[in-house]
Amino acid sequence: MNSRQRRGVILLLLSVLCALLAFAGVLSVVHDVDSKVGPEVTAYRVRSDVKPYTTLDAGQFEKVSMPKRWLSGTAVTDLRALQGKIAVTTLRAGSLLQSDMIVDQPALQPGQQEVAIMIDAATGVAGKITPGSRVNVYATFAGKKEGDPDQSKIIVTDARVLDVGRITALDPDAAKNNQQQPSEAVPITFALSTLDAQRITYAESFAQRVRLALVGPGGDTSVPDKDRTYELATDK
């Protein structure tokens, strides 16, 4: 093989090597794009604004496809998840439906009504009361007239919690002027009879403080009448 033939073979080998390198580069780019985009999955977008506590149905959403890796872990990918659900906040048109945007529709029993009150976030909830919890509701009242003892009363027993809202900052001026006034509160929604709804609403309006006591599963929630009112002077 003369020198010209050897140069030809070398050039041929270099051409083949360059082609292989170019092919490998294309495969690398394709793999990189595929890894960044990934397979597409189904998600659902809100067609038009949906008000809070509205019962949801499939017609309020439109189907869209997008890469799975772009979806959050709470994205709804199956509209069967809407069954028996309501919007917990305003659903804005164009936003993707997330599981934390919806909650179970409250199941009120005959004779019950849904009542929400604000509870001190620090002493009334403490992060342990959730929808489905059973609680006793305590309220403290000042004496009716000067010299009368303050009292703590059990206003409602075995109240079923339907929903626990977000912590809300209260009027800072009111909290500053009254050390007993909580600075943050949480809206708690209960399923109550008419009489218990009146009791708990009265307590929220006129009691110095309203507290919730979590009742353990299977626990006895009944309280004798003689034990529903407490005064420090009569504690023996």
N, C-alpha and C positions, 0 to 999 in steps of 0.2 A: 504494500500500500504506500503510494507516494505521499508527499507532504500535502498536495492539494486534496487528495481523498481524505487524509486525516483531518484537515480543516473542515471539510464538508461534514464528516461524521460528528466532529465536535459541535459544529453549529447546529446540526440536527438534534443532538442530545440537549443542547442549551434551549432550543426551541421547545422540545418536549417538556423540559423541566419548567420553563416559564409558563407553558400552558397548564401544567399540573398545579403550579403555584397560584395562577389566576383562578383556576377551578376551585381550589381550596379556599381562596379568599371569598369567592361568591358564596360557597357553602357556609362559611363562617358568618357572613353578613345575614344570610337567610336565617340561620340558626339564632343569631342574636335578635333579629326582628321578631322571630317566632317566640323566643323566650320572653321578650318584653311585652308582646301583645297576648299571646297564648290563645287558648280556645275561647270561643264566644259562648255566652250563656244568655238566658232570657231574664230580663228585669222589667219593671213596670213603672211608668211615669204618670204623674198626676195630670189629668186633662185640664181641669179648672179648679180654682180654689175650693177647698172643702172645709166647712166650719167645724170647730171643736165639738165633740160629742155627737157627730153625725154618724148614723149607721152606714157602713161601707158596703159597696157592691162592685162587681167587676166593671160595670159601665163607666165608673169614675176614673178608670186608668187605661193607659194604652201600652201595648207590648213593644218593647225595644230590645235590641240585641247589642251586646258590648262585651269586650274581653273580660273574662272572669276575674283576672287579677286587678282590674280597675274597680271592682265592686267591693264595698265594705262587707264585713261579716254579718251585718244586720240587714242587708238588702233582701227584700222579698222577691223570691223567684217563682213562687207558686201562689196563684190567687185563691187557692183553697184556704190559705192562712187568714183570709178576710172573714171567714164564716164566724158569725157571732161577735164581730169586733166593731168598735167605734173609734173615731179619730180622737186622740188625746190632746191634740193641739191643731192649729190651722195648718192644713196641707196646701202648700203653695203650688200653683200650676207650674209644670215643668220639672218639679223636683222628683227624685227617685223615691219610691215607697220603701220605707225602712220599718223593721219590726218594732222599733222603739217609738214609732209614731202612732201605734195603735194599741188598744187594750181591750180586754173582754168587756162585752156589754154587761152593765150591772144587772144582776138577776134579782129583782125585788119580788118578795113574796106578797101574797094578798094582804092588804092592810098596812103594808110598809111604804115608806117614802124615803127619797134620797135627800140627805141633809149634809151640808158641808159647813164646818166652822174652822177658825184659825186656832192652832195649838202652838204653844211655845216650843220652838224647835229644840232647845237645849234640854228642857225637863219633861216635855210631853211626848217626845217621839224617840229621840236618841238613836235613830237609825234601825230600830229593831221591830217597829210596827210596820207591817206591809199589808197590801190588799188580801183579804181573807182572814186577817187576825181578829180575835175576839178580845175586847177590852172592857174594863170598868172605867167609868168617867167620874173623876173626883173634882169637886169645886170648893174653894175656900171663900167664905163670906165674912165681912166685918160685922160686928155687932150692930143690931138695928138702931140702938141709941147709945149714948156715951155711958160707959160702964158695963155694957153687955159684952159677954165674951165672944171672941171670934170663933167661927165654927168651920169644920171641914165636913162636907157631905158627899155621900155617894149619890150622884144624880141619876146615873143609868148603869145598869149591869148587863153584861153579855152583849154589848153593842158590836155589830159586825162591820168591819172596815171594808169599804168598797174601793177606795183609792187614796193614795198618799201623794200629794202634789209636791211641787218644788219649794225649797226654802225661799221665803220672801222677806226682804228687809222692811222693817216697820219704820214709822216716823221717828227719826233720830232725836228730834226735839222732845217728843213725848217720853222717850226712853231716858233722856238726860234729866228731865224734870221729875221723873218718877222711877226710883230705883227698882220698884216692883214690876215695872213695865218691861216685857221682853223686847230685845232688839230685833229678833228674827222669829218668824212663825211659819208654820206649814199648814196648808189647807188639807184637812182630813174629811173625807166623805164617808158617811155612815148610812146603813139601811136601818131605819127605826120605825117604830109604831108612832102614831100621831102624838100620844102623850109623851113618849120619850123624846120625840123631836122638839116638843115644847120645852121640856126640861133642859135639854142640852143647849137650845137657843137662848133660854133665860140665863143659864150659867155663863155662856159666852158674853152676854151683854152686861151682866151685873156682878159676876164673881170677880174677886181679886185675881184669881189664877185658876185655870182649868188644867188638869193633868189626866193623862191616860195611864192605866195600869194593865199591862199585858196579861191575859189569862192563859195559863198553860193548856195545851190540848187535853181534853177529857176532864179538865178541872171543874169543880163545882163553882158556878158563878152566882148562885143565890146568896143573898146577904139578908139576915134578919133585920127587921125594922129597927130594933134597938141598937144595932151596930152601924146604921147608916149615917148617924151624926156623931161627930167627935168634938169634945171640948177639952182643952188641956186641964182645966180645973177639976174635971170629973174623972181624969185618968188616975187609976189606982194601981 
